[in-house]
Amino acid sequence: MSFKLSYTNSNTVPEVRLPSSKSISNRLLIAQALSDNKVQLANLSEAQDTQVLQKSLISIAKVIDVGMAGTAFRFLTAFYSIKEGERVLTGAGRMKERPIQILVEKLSCLGAKIDYVEQDGFPPLQIQGANLKGGQLSIDASVSSQYISALLLIAPYLKVGLELNLVGDVVSSPYIDLTISLQHQLGIQVARNENSIRIEAGTYRSNRKIIVESDWSSAAFFYQLVAFSGRSIFIQNLNSNSLQGDVECWKIFTELGVVTEFKDGGAFLHFDPKSIKRELYFDLTDTPDLIPSIAVTASQLVDKITIIGTKTLYIKECNRVEALKMELLKIGAVLREIGGNSFEIVGQKITQTENTISFSTYNDHRIAMCFAPFAVVANIEMDNKNVVAKSFPNFWDELKKFGITD
C-alpha cells in the first residue's frame, strides 16, 4: 500500500537514534552460536535480518526460510555445513535469484556436503553437516565479501583452521576487516597479509559482554536530510573510531557539504555548501551500501558525479543500479552505466513543487530510505513502508523528529 510523506520545517535540532549495527550483530551471533553461548552480547540490532538469523540459529526445524535476509543466508550456509544434522536452507523471491555458487564450491572443497534443491548456483540448498578439516583455500574476492566472512567465521572450528587466499580485486574489504577485528576480540588468532588470511583453530570466548555499536550505514540517510534541508541534526552514539567500514560516510559527505563534529557522545551535522565542487569522483568499492545515498544526494548538489565500485549493487535485494536509474529519472537526473563497475549521474536539482513524485522501493530497504529525504523539498509518495524493517525498523519514527510524517 502506498503512502505519502510531508515535511514541516523547524528551527529545532533533532536528536536521532540509529539502530545497532546489523553487520556486527550478525557476525557476533554466529560466533555466539559456535561458542555454545559462551559469548555474551548486548545492544543487538533489532533489524529484521538480525532477528531472522537469531531465530534460525536456535531453530530445530529441518527447513530454514530466511526470507530476504541475504547475509543470514550466506552465514548460515557455512554454519550449517559444520553443524550436525541435515537442513534445507531457503529464502523468498529475490533471494532465489542471488548467487551462492562461489561459497558452496569453496565449502565443498573443504569437504562440505551441499546440494542445490532447484537451480544450480542458487538457493535453496540442502546441507548435511560434517566435520571439516580446513586447510588452504583460494576464493574469488571480487564478487561478495560475505562469502569470505562466512568462511572466516567458521574457520576456528575447522580441525586445522583455514588459510584463505583472496583472488582478484577485493570488494567491500572493510567488512572482511570487521570480521577479523571481532574475531580478535573473541580470542581467535587471525593474521591478514595483503590477500592472504590465516585463521588458527580455536574457540570463541569473551571475558566481558560485547556491546554492539550504532550503525554507520544507517547514518547516511540523515546526512542526506542535512544536505537537502540545510538544517542541523545530532545523531546519538556515533563515533569516528568505529570498526565499521561505513564510518567513511562522514568523510565522503564532507565533499557534499555536510560537516561532522563529534562531541557529547555523538555526531553533530550541519551544512556548509562552500566546499562542494561541481563535479565529484568517488571510488566506493569498499563501501557499496553508501552508494544509493551518495548518488541521490549528489544528484541535487553537483553537475556530475562518477562512482566506481558498483558491481555488487546488481545482486543486492534488487538491482540497485537499475533502481537508481529509474527513480532518478523521475526528478530529471540521468544515470549512465560505465562498464559493469561504475556509473555517472548528471544532476538535476528539484525545487518545491505541488506535484507529488511517486517513488518505487523495489522491495529494497536502502532504496526506500535513500529517496525518503526528498520529502523535505517535494511532496513524495512511496509504495512500501514496511520494507525498511530489514535494517532500520524505527526509520519512520526517527524521520518524524525531523518533521517528516506520513
N, C-alpha and C positions, 0 to 999 in steps of 0.2 A: 504494500500500500504506500502510495506517495505521500510526502509531507512537505510543507513549506517552511522556510526559515526567514525570520525577520530580525532586524537589528535596531536596538535603541542605544544611542551614543551616551556616554557618561564620562565625567572627569575623574572618576574613581580609578584606583589602580587595583585591579582584581588580583587575588591570590589563588593560584591554580595548583591543584594536587594531581600529579601524574600517577599512572599505575606503576606498580613494581615491574621490574624488567622481566619480560616473558622469556627472553633468551637465557638469562641467568637462572631463572626459576626452572626452566625445562631441563637444563643441564644438571642442576643440583638434584632434581627429582630422580633422574636416572642413577646418579651416584648414591642417593639415599636408598633406593630400592636394591642396588647391588650390595650395599653395606648391611643389608637386613635391618634398616632403620637405625643404624648407629650414628648417622649424620643427622643433626638437629637443624631444622630450618625455621626461619621467621620471616614475616612480611612477603610471603609468596604472592606471585601475580594472581589476580582474580580473572585474568583473561580466559576466554572460552578454551583456547588452545591448551593452556596450562591445566585447566580443570579436566579436559578430556584426557590428557596424559596421566594426570594423577589417578583418575578413576581406572584407566586401562592398566596401570601398574599393579593395582590391587585386585583386579577382576580375575575370577576363576573361570570365566566363560571361554569356550573354545573359539568363538568368533568375536573378534575385537574390531569394532567400527569406529574410526576416529573422525568420521565426517570430513571436514575440510582442513583438518589440522596437519599441515604438511611436515612441520618439524617433528611432531609427535610420531607420524608415520615412519619417518626415516630413523629416528632414535629407537623406536620400538622394533623396527626390522632387525637392527643389530642386537638389541636387548634380548628379544625372544630367541635369537639364534644361539644364545649360550645358556638359556634357562630351560630346565627340564619340562618336557611336555610338548604337545603339538598345538599350534594356533593357526587360525586363518586371520590375517590382518587385512582389513579392507577400509574403504572410505566412500565418500559420496560425490557424485557429479564430477566436477573438475579434478578431484583427487585421482580418479582412474585415468586421467589424461596426463598426469605428471610423471615423468620418467623416474625409474628406480633401478634400472639395469646396472649402472656402474656400481652401486652399493651392493646389489645382490651378487654380482660377479666377484667382487673382492671378498665378500664374506664366504662365498663358495670356495674361493682359493684357500681360505683358512680352514675349510672343512665343514662349513655350514650346509645344512640340508634345507634348501629353499626351492619351491616350485611356483611357477605362475599359474594362477587359477583361471584366468581368462586370456588376456593378450600378453604375449611375451614382452618383457621390458617394462610392464606397468602393473600397478595394483589391480586386483587383490593378490596376496601372497599366502602360500601355505608353508609354515615354518615348523620344522622339527628341531627342538633344542638339542644341542650337542656340546661335548667338552672340546673346545677348540684349543689347539696348541699355540697358535700365534706364529711369530717369526717375522720374516721380511715380506714386504708388500709394496707394490707401486700402484699409484692411483692418479687418474686424470683429475687435476685440481682446478680445471678451467670451467667446470660446469656448476658445481654446488659445494660450498664449504660444509654444508650439513652432512654430506656423505663422510667427510673427513672427521668431523666432530663425533658422528655416530660411532665410527671405528675407534677413535681415541677414548671415548667414554667407557667402552667395554674392554679396552686393551689391558688394564691392570689385572683383569680376571681371566686372561689367556695364560696358558701354562708357562710360556716363556716371554710374556709381554709382546710388544709389537715394535717393529722398526718400519716406519711408513715413509716412503719416498714420494714426494709430490711432483707430478709431471705436468709440464705446460705452465701457462700463466695462471697464477693462483688468484681466484676471485674471493672477495669477502674475507681476506686474510685476518682482519681483526677478530672475526668470530672464531677462528681457529685459535688465536692467541687467548681469547676469552676462555675457551675450553681448557687450555693448558694452565692458565692462571688459577682457575677454580680447582683443577687437579692438584696443583702445588699446595693450595690452601688445605686440601683434604689428604695430604700426606703422600701423594704419589710422586715418584721421581720421573720427571719428563725433561727431555733436552731437545730443543729445536735448533738446528743448524742450517740456515738458509732453507733449502727444500727437503730437509730430512728431519724426521721427528722420531725419537726413541722413547718409548714408554716402558718402564720396568714393571714386572708383575708385582702386585701388592693388593692392598685393600683400602677402600676409602674409610677415613676416620677423621673425627674432629673433636677437639677438646673444648670447643665452645659452640654456641649456636650461631649459625651463619645467617646474617640479616641481608635480605635481597635489597639492592638499591633501586632508586626510581629509574624509569625507562627513558633513555635519551631519544630513542626512535620516536616516541610519542610527543616529545617536546617540539618537534619540527612544525607541527600544526599550529602551535601557539606563536612560534616565530613568524609564521605566515600572517597570523592575525595582527601582530605588531606592524609588519611591513605594509599590510593593506590599509590599516586604520590610522597609523601614526601614533597610536596610543601606547602607553607603557603597561607592563604586566610583571608580576612577581610569580616565579614558579618555585614552589617549596621543594626542599630536599633534593636539590640538583647541584652537583658539584663537578669541577673541571678535572678531577683526578679519577674519573670513573674507569672501570675495567672495560666498559663497552666501547666498541669502535665508533658508534654513532655519536660519541662525545664530540666528534669533529663538527657536529651540527653548528655549534656556536661560532666556530671559526669560519665556516663556509658562509653562514648568514651575515657575517660582518661585511662581506662583499656585496650583500643585498641590502645593506643599510641598517641592519639590526645589531645594536651594540649590547653586549652582555657584561654585566657587572656581578661578580659572585660575592655575596655578602649575606649575613644573617641566616646562614644555613640553606641558602637557595640562590636563585639567579634572577636578577632584576634586568629586564629587557626594555630598551627604548629605541626609537627610530631616529636615525641621522642620515638623511639621503645624500649628504655631500660626498660620501665615499663611493657611491655607486658609479660604475663605469657603464658605458653604452653597450659594450659587448663583453661577455664573460665566457670563460672556458674552464670546465671542471673535469677532472678525472675522478669519478666516483666508484671505481671498481671495488674499493674496499667498503663502501657504504651504500649499497644499492637500495636499501629501504628508505633512504633520504631522497632518492631521485624524484618521486612524484611531487613532494612538497617543494623542492628546489625548482623543478621545472615549472610548476604552476605559479610560484612566486615570481620567477624571472619573467614569465610571460607578461606581467604587469609593470615591471620596473626597468627592463632593458630592451634594446632594439633586437638583440640576438644573443642566444646562449647556446653553446655547444657542450654536450655532455658525453663523456666516454665512460664505458663500463656498464652498458645497458643490457648485455646479452642475457643475464639471469632474469630480467624482467619478463621475458617471453614465457617462462614456465612457473610464474607465481600463481596466486589464486585466480588470476585471469591473465591474459596477455596485456601487461600494463603499458607497453609501448603503444599498442593499438588503442587501448582505452584512453590514454592521454591524448593521442592524436585526434580521436573522435570528439572528446569532450572539449578540448581546447578550441576546436573549430567553431564551437557554439559561441565563443566570445571573439572570434576572428583571428586567433593566434594559429600559426601554421607550424606543425611538427613534421620534419623531414628526416627519415631514417638514412643513416650513412653506414652502409655495410650492415653487419649484424651485431655491432657492439657500440654504436654511438648514434646520436641524433642531434639535430639542431632545431631550435624553436625561434621563429620570427615573432616577436612580441606584438601584442595589440592590447593597449590599456582600455578597460571599460570604465564608464562613468556611471553615476547613479541613474537608474532608469526605472520607469514604472512597469516595464515589461518584465515578466517572470522568465528566468532562464532555467530550463529543466535539465538537470544533470543525471546521468545514469551511473550506478555504482558498480555494475558488473559483478555483484556479489563479492566484492573485494573491499575489505576494511580500509585499506590505505587509500584507495581511490575515493571512497566516500569522504574520508577525513581530510584529504588534501583539497577537495573542492568546496567543502563546507565554509571555509573562511571567506569565500566570495560573498557571503551574506552581509558583510559589512559595507559592500559597495553596490549591491544589487539585490533585487528580490529573487530568491532561488527556490527551486523545488528539486527534491531528490526522491529516488524510488525505493530505498531500502534503509530504514532507520536502524534496524537491529543488527546489520552486518558488522558494526563496529565492536560488537561483543567479542569478536575473535581476539582482539588485543587490548581494547580500551572500553570496558563496559560502561564507565561513567562519563564518556566523552561528551554527550549532550548536556549533562548536568554541569560539567566544567565550562562549556560554552555559554551557559546561562549567566555565569559570573561575569562574562564579558559583554553581556547584553544581547546574545543571540538566542532566540527562542523559536519554538515551532507552534 
